[in-house]
Amino acid sequence: MKQEADARKMLQMLIDVVWTAHKLRAVGGTTGSVNAAGGGTWGVLHTLVREGPMTVPQIARLRPVARQHIQVLANELEEAGLVTFKENPAHKRSKLVALTNKGRAHHDKIEDKMLGLTQELLGDLAPRNIETASDVISQVMQALDQRIESVGENEEDKGAS
């Protein structure tokens, strides 16, 4: 019984995280982190800051979203001069998406706005509670990453048979 109650609490926490993400997306227009079509401008830029140049499929797998969605975003970001497509030594047809200096500056500007927003939201929250929540969410993300990887491996196994 206790395990089911704990699982229900965790499920509610995950639902709250999703709703928080939706609300952040709604506010994202004011920070520049979301484009007019609702795309994750800052998310793609941040991925490139953290990981370096990547292909569109690699970015999509990492986020994880549809490759087509990332392609549209990458094209918009290139038109704005925030990223460039570079030759990929590992693959002739799949180019690398790389940040430009303008893209890095844009990323940093958005991050500063987002930091301002989070400082407003901080209020009276205890730092230790924020740290605990962050640790829990990180552990859940790691478990989900493992599950996603195993699903991908199972799909590859099906294709090989």
C-alpha positions as CSV (number, residue, x, y, z in Angstrom):
1,M,0.0,0.0,0.0
2,K,2.8,2.5,0.9
3,Q,4.6,1.8,-2.3
4,E,1.4,2.5,-4.3
5,A,0.9,5.8,-2.3
6,D,4.5,6.8,-3.0
7,A,4.1,5.9,-6.7
8,R,1.0,8.2,-6.8
9,K,2.9,11.0,-5.1
10,M,5.7,10.6,-7.7
11,L,3.1,10.5,-10.5
12,Q,1.7,13.8,-9.3
13,M,5.2,15.3,-9.1
14,L,5.8,14.2,-12.7
15,I,2.5,15.7,-13.8
16,D,3.4,18.9,-12.0
17,V,6.8,19.0,-13.8
18,V,5.0,18.6,-17.1
19,W,2.5,21.4,-16.3
20,T,5.4,23.6,-15.1
21,A,7.1,23.0,-18.4
22,H,3.9,24.1,-20.2
23,K,3.7,27.2,-18.1
24,L,7.3,28.0,-18.7
25,R,6.6,27.6,-22.5
26,A,3.7,30.1,-22.1
27,V,6.0,32.6,-20.4
28,G,8.8,31.7,-22.8
29,G,7.7,34.3,-25.4
30,T,8.7,37.0,-23.0
31,T,12.2,35.7,-22.6
32,G,12.8,34.8,-26.2
33,S,13.2,31.1,-25.4
34,V,10.2,30.1,-27.5
35,N,9.7,31.2,-31.1
36,A,6.3,32.4,-32.5
37,A,5.4,28.8,-33.5
38,G,6.1,27.5,-30.0
39,G,9.4,26.0,-30.8
40,G,12.2,25.7,-28.4
41,T,14.7,28.2,-29.7
42,W,16.7,28.4,-26.5
43,G,16.5,24.6,-26.0
44,V,18.3,24.0,-29.3
45,L,20.8,26.7,-28.6
46,H,21.4,25.4,-25.1
47,T,21.9,21.9,-26.4
48,L,24.6,23.1,-28.8
49,V,26.2,25.1,-26.0
50,R,26.4,22.0,-23.8
51,E,27.2,19.4,-26.4
52,G,28.9,21.2,-29.3
53,P,28.0,20.8,-33.0
54,M,25.5,18.0,-33.6
55,T,23.4,16.7,-36.4
56,V,19.6,17.4,-36.5
57,P,18.9,13.7,-35.7
58,Q,21.3,13.8,-32.7
59,I,19.7,16.9,-31.3
60,A,16.2,15.3,-31.8
61,R,17.2,12.1,-30.0
62,L,18.8,14.1,-27.1
63,R,15.7,16.3,-26.5
64,P,13.7,13.8,-27.4
65,V,11.4,15.2,-30.1
66,A,10.7,14.6,-33.8
67,R,13.6,15.2,-36.2
68,Q,11.4,17.2,-38.4
69,H,10.7,19.7,-35.5
70,I,14.4,20.2,-34.9
71,Q,15.0,20.6,-38.7
72,V,12.4,23.4,-38.8
73,L,14.0,25.1,-35.7
74,A,17.5,24.7,-37.1
75,N,16.4,26.2,-40.4
76,E,14.9,29.2,-38.6
77,L,17.9,29.6,-36.4
78,E,20.2,29.6,-39.5
79,E,18.0,32.2,-41.2
80,A,18.5,34.4,-38.1
81,G,22.2,33.8,-38.2
82,L,22.2,32.0,-34.8
83,V,23.5,28.6,-36.2
84,T,25.3,27.5,-39.3
85,F,25.4,24.1,-41.0
86,K,28.8,22.7,-41.4
87,E,30.2,19.7,-43.2
88,N,30.1,16.5,-41.1
89,P,33.3,14.4,-41.4
90,A,31.3,11.4,-40.1
91,H,28.5,11.6,-42.6
92,K,28.3,13.1,-46.1
93,R,24.6,14.1,-46.1
94,S,23.8,14.9,-42.4
95,K,25.4,18.3,-41.7
96,L,26.4,19.5,-38.3
97,V,24.4,22.3,-36.7
98,A,26.9,24.7,-35.0
99,L,26.4,27.9,-33.0
100,T,27.6,31.1,-34.4
101,N,29.0,33.9,-32.2
102,K,25.6,35.6,-32.6
103,G,23.9,32.4,-31.5
104,R,26.0,32.1,-28.4
105,A,25.3,35.8,-27.5
106,H,21.5,35.2,-28.1
107,H,21.6,32.1,-25.9
108,D,23.3,34.0,-23.1
109,K,20.8,36.9,-23.4
110,I,17.9,34.5,-23.1
111,E,19.5,32.7,-20.2
112,D,20.0,36.0,-18.4
113,K,16.2,36.7,-18.8
114,M,15.4,33.2,-17.6
115,L,17.6,33.6,-14.6
116,G,15.8,36.8,-13.8
117,L,12.5,35.0,-14.0
118,T,13.7,32.2,-11.8
119,Q,15.0,34.7,-9.2
120,E,11.4,36.1,-9.1
121,L,10.0,32.6,-8.7
122,L,12.4,31.7,-6.0
123,G,10.6,33.6,-3.3
124,D,10.9,32.0,0.1
125,L,11.8,28.5,-1.2
126,A,14.6,26.9,0.8
127,P,17.7,26.2,-1.2
128,R,17.9,22.7,0.2
129,N,14.4,22.0,-1.1
130,I,15.4,23.2,-4.5
131,E,18.5,21.0,-4.4
132,T,16.5,18.0,-3.3
133,A,13.9,18.5,-6.0
134,S,16.6,19.0,-8.7
135,D,18.3,15.7,-7.5
136,V,15.0,13.8,-7.7
137,I,14.2,15.1,-11.2
138,S,17.8,14.3,-12.3
139,Q,17.4,10.7,-11.1
140,V,14.1,10.3,-12.8
141,M,15.5,11.7,-16.1
142,Q,18.4,9.3,-15.8
143,A,16.0,6.4,-15.3
144,L,13.9,7.6,-18.3
145,D,17.1,7.9,-20.4
146,Q,17.9,4.3,-19.7
147,R,14.4,3.2,-20.6
148,I,14.6,5.3,-23.8
149,E,17.9,3.7,-24.7
150,S,16.6,0.2,-24.1
151,V,13.5,0.8,-26.2
152,G,15.8,2.1,-29.0
153,E,17.9,-1.0,-28.7
154,N,14.8,-3.3,-28.8
155,E,13.6,-1.5,-31.9
156,E,17.0,-2.0,-33.6
157,D,16.9,-5.7,-32.6
158,K,13.4,-6.0,-34.3
159,G,14.7,-4.4,-37.4
160,A,17.7,-6.8,-37.6
161,S,15.5,-9.9,-37.4
